[in-house]
Amino acid sequence: MFIIMFYHLKIKMYLHYAYDMKLIKEVCVDTDVLCNSFDLRRSVRAILSNEKGEIAIMNNKNFDWFCLPGGTMEAGDEREQTLRRECLEEAGAQIEILDKLGFIIEQRNRQGRIRLNYYFIAKVVGELQEPSREADEIESGMTLEFHSLDKAIEISRNAKPRKQLGEYQQAIDLAALEYYKKKLSVQ
């Protein structure tokens, strides 16, 4: 238990200092315990606004959960490249990335997974296009909605996901939306 907690602390410290740096390689010499314990994944999400200043949320209506546009990074992808691809696929939106918001470490202990979720502030550029969603997104009944920031937070806070994935995604996206709102109020 202590080894895993120490490992988590090391990951958090590493991430704090390495956020804006390119990962060169992951190295693990303790193959019998740590390297096989957790699957490390990376994803990107956008707090994406339209010309009215409304925030995009993806409604997965068949499973009663909401998320921000974004997705998992593929091997060799850069964060910004992945975000542009995912916003186009899910929301049909060409985007301009305005700023980095921060990242959230998601620990799925029962699944042996750690996910690094990088959040960006972006805006829609031009007209929305027809999205090209993946099979699981189509199965979930994914649709794009735009709401005020307060309404997006309310929807995210009050939804009751019927899948564990939705619970995780909703928790981290809600934290990002609330952080974004707090950041706006300080400016």
N, C-alpha and C positions, 0 to 999 in steps of 0.2 A: 504494500500500500504506500509506504513512504517513498519507494523508488518511483512509482507512477506519479505521485503528487509532485516530487522533485522534478520529474520529467516535464510535467505540465508547466511548472514554474519556469523551467528553462525555455520551453517553447514560447511562453508569454514574453519573457525578457528578450529572446531572439527577435520575435515579431515586432516588438516595440522599436528596436533599433534598425531592423532590416526592412521596414515597410516600403521605403522608396528605393530599395536596391533590388537588383535582379538576383534571383536565386541561382547560384551556379550549380550546386549539387546538394543533395541530402546524403549525409554520411552517417552510418550507424555501425559501431563496432560491437555492441552488446546484442548480438543476434538472437540469443536465447530468450530475452525478456522484452526489451524495448522495441526493437525494430519490427517485430511481428505482432506487437500489441495494438497498434493503431494504424488505421488507414488515413493518411493525410490527404485531404482534397481542398481545392481552391475554387471559389466562385466569385462572381461579380454581380452587383445589383445597382440599379439607377433610381435615384429620386428624380424622376423624369417629369418635367413640366411642359405644358402646352402654352400657346400664346396668351391664354387667359390666366396663367399662373396656377392652373389646376395640376394635381399630381396624378400620374398614371398608376393604377393598380390593376393587377391581373386577377379576375374573378374566376376561380376554379369552382364553378357553380355545382357541378355534380358531386363534389366532396366538401362543399361549404367552407372553403378557405380562400384567402386572398394573399397575394404576394406582390412584391415589386418586380418590374421587368429585370431579367438577368438570367444567369445560368452558370453552369460548371465550366471551368477553364479546361481546354484540351491540352495535351502535351505540346509544349513549344509555343503556346499562345501567350501573348502579352495581355495584361488586364484590360487595357483600353480596346484592343482588337476584339477580345471576347465580348466586351460590353456592347460594342457597335453591332456585332453579329447577332447577339441575343436580343437586343432591342428591335432589330429589323425582323428577326424570325418571329418573336412573340407578339410584338406590338405593331409591326409594320412601320416602324419609325426610324428614319435617318436621324442621327442625333449629333449635337455638339456637346462635348464634355466641358463643363464649366469649372469644376473643381473636384478635389478629392474630399470626401467627407470623413472617412475613417474605416476601420475594420472591426469585425466582431468575430471572436473565436467561439465556435459552436462545438460543444463536446457531446457526442452521442456515445456515452460510455457503454450502453448495452449492445450497441452495434460495433464497438471498437473503432469509432471513426472520429476524427477531428476535422472540422471544415473551417477554413479561413474565408470569411465573407468580406470582400472589399466593396465599399460603397462609394459611389460617385454622384455628384450633382450634375444633371444634364438637362438639355432642352430639346424638344422636337424641332427639326429643321425641315421646312417644306410640308407637303401634304402627306398624310398617312397613306401607306400602301397596304395591299392585302398581305396579312402575315402568312408565314410558311411554318406553321407549328408542327411539332413532332407528334408521334402517335399518342404518347402518354398525355400530352397537353390537350389534344383533341378529345381523348377519353375523359379527361377531367372537366370538359366543357369550358375551357379557358376562353374568356373574353376580356377585352380591354375596356376599362372605365376610367374616366377622369373625374376627380373630386377635389374640393378644397383640402388643404392640408389637415385642418381640424376634422373634416368628415372622413378622410382617409385613415386618420388615427382612430377615430371612433369605430369605423367599420372593422379595422384590423383588431382592435381591442375586444369587440363584441362577438365576432364570428366564432363558431364552434366547429372546428375542423373534424371531419370523420376519419381522417387518416393521420398517423403519427407524423409523416412527412410534413403535412400541413401545420401541425402544432409547432414543430421546429421552425419552419419557415416563417410562420406568423410571429413567433416570439422574437426572432432576430430582426425581422423587418419592422415590427412595432418599435423595438429599441432604436433602430436607425431613424425612423420617422420622428420619434420623440426627441432624439438628439438633434436632428435637423431643426425642429421647431425651436428648441432651446437655443441653438446656435443663431437662428434668425433673430430671436428676441434680444440677444446680446449686442448685435450689430447696430 
